[in-house]
């Protein structure tokens, strides 16, 4: 059976991050963008990170430029924007595709494990969120308009 621990992703500098290092944590995986109407959700995501980090929770952001070209920057620009504007402390990965032929394997798995409305697999927009339990399995998918604070009770239940 596949879990989050079976995947390796890339840090902004291209070096690998084996997600087995996150085993036992509750994770919120989010495709993020700096120039989106949902970008202010960074504030809520960071609030979740700060509130629950000491209990084994972590947000992981995956910058993505597939939706309206709303993440045009390079890794340094993205990191700088997130730090200066929202004081983001959670990790941001290398910019990725979440749909299509170039989607990273992690996102193919996430979409298969937690399909969207009417069973659609594609990620519809920036700030789609996937909640992962301590066992490494996908618990739930949240739509872009689901605010981070609305997920708090689900995170609490897993911690």
N, C-alpha and C positions, 0 to 999 in steps of 0.2 A: 504494500500500500504506500502511495506517495504522500509525503508531507513536505512542509516548507523546508525542512532540513535537507531535502534531496536537491536543492537548487543552489547554484552559485550565481551571484550577480556582480556587477562591476561598480566600484567606487568611481567618483568623478575623474580620478587620474588613470582609470583603466585597470587598476589592480583588482584582483578578485576578492570577493567577500563570500565565503562559504556560509550559507544561512544556517548550517547546523550549529554555528556559534550562537545562534539565537534560540536554540532548543530550550524548552521549558518556559519561554516568555510568551505573554500575550502580545500580539503584534497587530498594528493597524497599517496596512499597506495602502498607499494613496498615490495616484498619478497626479502630479502637481504642475501648476503653470503660474508664471509671474504676472501675466497680463490678461487675466481672466476675471469675469464678474465674480467668480467664486474665490479669487485669490485671498480676500480677507479671512477665509477659513484657516489660513496659516495661524492666525491668532488663536483660534479654538483648538487646532491640532497641538500647538505648543502648550496650551493650558492643560490638555490631557496628558501630554508628555511629562510636564512638571508635576502634575497631581499624582500620577500613578507610577512614575519611573522607579521609585524605591520599592515598589511592590511587584516588579517584574513585568512592566509594560513598556513598549517602545513603539513609536511611530516611525515608519520608514517611508520617505518620500522618493518618488521616481519622476523626475522632471520629464515632461512629454510635450512635443511640439506638434502632435497630430491633429489637434482640435483648434481650428482657426489660427494656427501659427502663433499661439499665445505663450510660447516658451522659446523665444528666438535666441536667447543668450547662450554663451558658453558656460562651462562649469564654474569658472571664477565669478562671472557676472551673476549667475543664479545664486551661488552661495552668498555673495556680497549683498544682493537684494534681500534675501531671506534673513540674513543676520541683522542688517541695518534697519529693515522695515518692521520685522516681526520678532527679532531676537530669537530666531529658530535655533534650538540646540539639538533637535533630533537629526539623524543622518539623512542626507540626500545622496542618492546614487547617481550614476552616470545617466545622462539623458537617454531615454529608451522609446521604442515604439511599443504600444500595448495592443494594437490591432494589426491585422494584415500579415503578409509573408515575413516581415522583419520583426514581428512581435517577439519579445524575449520569452523563453520557455516558461519562466515563472508566471507571466501573465496568461499564457495559453492555459496553464493549469488552473490558475485562479478563476478564470472565466468558465472553465468546464465544471469546476467544483461548485460554483455559485453563479448560475446563469441569472441574467437580468429579467426584466418584465417579459412575460409571455415566453420565457425560455431563451431569449436572445443571449448570445454569448458575447457579442462585441461590447466593449466599453463605450458608452455613449458620449462622454465628455470628461473634461478635467475634473478632478476631485471626486472620482468614484473611489469608494473605500472598501477594503476587504478586511474583515476581522478574523484573526487567526488565534485559535485556542492554544493553551500550553502544550497540547498534544501535537501541535503542528498542522492541524487540519483547519480548513476554512469553516468558519462558523456562519458568516453572513456577508452579503454584499449590500452596500449602502449607495444610494444615488448621489449624484453631485450636489443636489439641493438639500440633502440630509446634513444638517449642521453638526459639527463635531460634538457639541454639548448634548445633542440628542442621542448620541451613542454611549454616553458616559455610563448609564445604568447597565448596558450590555457588557461593557468592559469590567465594571465592578463585579458583575456576576461571575466572570471568568477568573478573577484574581483571588 
